[in-house]
Amino acid sequence: MNLEYQKAAGSASRKTIAAMVLSALVYAACGLAQARAGRIARVRWVADGDTVWLLSGEKVRLIGIDAPETHHPVKGAEPFGAEAAEYLRALVEGKEVFLVLDQMTKDEYGRTLAYLYLGDLFINAHLVKEGYARASARKPNLTFAKLFAELEGQARAAKKGLWRDQ
């Protein structure tokens, strides 16, 4: 038995305990992905902080998150967009990932909507947790909406990533 963990947990603040519970939920989500129908694919390149192209030519938009734009036709590049894209690029470009679909599998632009996993790392959640994307709940794909909202709150409170100057 790890007594140091027990001692730390006994004196931990509510915020720390909430963070630990949330981390456990993220890891549980990873386990859920393995249990859900999905498929393995290789990422050819990262288009921006929430969109990737697969080796097959398929364009995938990550469900439940919204990263700042890098090449928007109207908005142009948004603050922290390049950093978000580069962070996702470093994580997944050229690597095999596991895609899990939700209820709606395509968006209005024909992109596949998916939760992305790199091994045990739940990429969608990780990007929000580290401040590289916002939570963006859109019906009917709400499986992890509460988790993403909680992770965004943590990133904002910690002033991580795009929340750094706010």
C-alpha positions in Angstrom: 0.0 0.0 0.0 1.3 3.4 -1.0 1.2 5.4 2.3 2.5 8.6 0.7 -0.4 8.7 -1.7 -2.8 8.1 1.2 -1.2 10.9 3.3 -1.4 13.3 0.3 -5.0 12.4 -0.4 -5.9 12.9 3.2 -4.5 16.5 3.3 -5.5 17.4 -0.3 -7.8 20.3 -1.0 -11.1 19.8 -2.7 -9.6 21.3 -5.8 -6.9 18.7 -5.8 -9.3 15.8 -5.2 -11.5 17.1 -8.0 -8.5 17.2 -10.3 -7.6 13.6 -9.4 -11.2 12.4 -10.0 -11.3 14.2 -13.3 -8.0 12.6 -14.4 -9.5 9.2 -13.5 -12.4 10.0 -15.7 -10.1 10.8 -18.6 -8.4 7.5 -18.1 -11.8 5.7 -17.9 -12.7 7.4 -21.2 -9.6 5.8 -22.7 -10.8 2.4 -21.6 -14.3 3.2 -23.0 -12.7 3.9 -26.3 -11.1 0.5 -26.4 -14.5 -1.1 -25.7 -16.4 1.0 -28.3 -16.3 0.3 -32.0 -13.5 2.1 -33.6 -10.6 1.7 -36.0 -6.9 2.3 -36.3 -5.6 4.8 -38.9 -2.4 6.7 -39.6 -2.4 10.5 -39.5 -0.8 11.9 -42.6 -0.8 15.5 -41.5 -2.4 18.0 -39.1 -4.6 20.7 -40.8 -5.1 22.7 -37.6 -5.6 22.2 -33.8 -8.7 20.1 -34.2 -8.5 18.6 -37.7 -6.3 15.9 -39.2 -5.9 14.2 -42.5 -5.5 10.4 -42.5 -3.2 8.5 -44.8 -6.3 7.2 -46.5 -7.2 10.8 -47.6 -10.0 11.1 -45.1 -10.4 14.4 -43.2 -11.2 14.0 -39.5 -12.6 16.7 -37.2 -12.2 16.0 -33.5 -15.5 15.8 -31.7 -16.4 18.1 -28.7 -13.5 20.6 -29.1 -12.7 23.8 -30.9 -9.1 24.9 -31.4 -8.3 28.5 -32.5 -8.3 28.9 -36.3 -5.1 28.9 -38.4 -6.5 29.6 -41.9 -10.1 30.7 -41.6 -11.4 32.3 -44.8 -13.2 35.1 -42.8 -11.6 35.3 -39.4 -8.0 34.6 -40.6 -5.6 33.2 -38.1 -6.7 33.4 -34.4 -4.4 33.9 -31.5 -2.9 30.6 -30.3 -4.0 28.8 -33.5 -0.5 28.1 -34.7 0.5 26.8 -31.3 -2.5 24.5 -31.1 -1.8 23.1 -34.6 1.8 22.5 -33.8 1.0 20.8 -30.5 -1.4 18.4 -32.2 1.2 17.9 -35.0 3.8 16.9 -32.5 1.4 14.4 -30.8 -0.1 12.6 -33.8 1.4 13.4 -37.2 2.7 10.2 -38.8 1.4 8.0 -36.0 -1.3 5.4 -35.8 -4.3 6.5 -33.8 -7.6 4.9 -32.8 -10.7 6.7 -34.0 -14.0 6.3 -32.2 -17.2 7.6 -33.7 -20.3 9.0 -31.9 -23.9 9.2 -33.0 -23.3 11.7 -35.9 -20.3 10.5 -38.0 -20.0 13.3 -40.6 -20.3 17.1 -40.3 -21.8 19.4 -42.9 -18.5 19.6 -44.7 -18.2 15.8 -45.1 -15.5 15.4 -42.5 -15.5 12.4 -40.3 -16.3 13.3 -36.7 -14.2 11.3 -34.2 -12.7 11.0 -30.8 -9.0 10.3 -31.3 -6.7 8.2 -29.1 -3.0 7.7 -29.2 -2.4 4.6 -27.2 -4.0 5.5 -23.8 -4.0 9.2 -24.4 -7.4 10.6 -25.2 -6.4 13.4 -27.6 -9.6 15.4 -27.6 -9.6 15.6 -23.8 -5.9 16.2 -23.6 -6.0 19.2 -26.0 -8.7 20.9 -23.8 -6.9 20.0 -20.6 -3.7 21.6 -21.8 -5.4 24.7 -23.1 -5.0 24.1 -26.8 -8.7 23.9 -27.5 -12.1 24.9 -26.0 -14.9 22.5 -25.1 -17.5 22.7 -27.8 -20.6 20.6 -27.3 -22.7 19.9 -30.3 -25.7 17.6 -30.4 -26.0 14.7 -30.8 -22.3 14.0 -30.0 -22.4 14.8 -26.3 -20.7 11.7 -24.9 -17.8 13.6 -23.3 -19.3 17.1 -23.2 -19.3 17.3 -19.4 -15.7 16.0 -19.2 -14.5 18.5 -21.8 -16.3 21.4 -19.9 -14.6 20.4 -16.7 -11.2 20.2 -18.3 -11.7 23.6 -19.9 -12.5 25.0 -16.4 -9.3 23.5 -15.1 -7.2 24.9 -18.0 -8.8 28.4 -17.5 -8.1 28.3 -13.8 -4.5 27.3 -14.4 -4.1 29.8 -17.2 -2.9 27.2 -19.6 -2.4 27.6 -23.3 -5.0 29.9 -24.9 -6.2 31.0 -21.5 -2.7 32.2 -20.5 -3.5 35.9 -21.0 -7.0 35.9 -19.7 
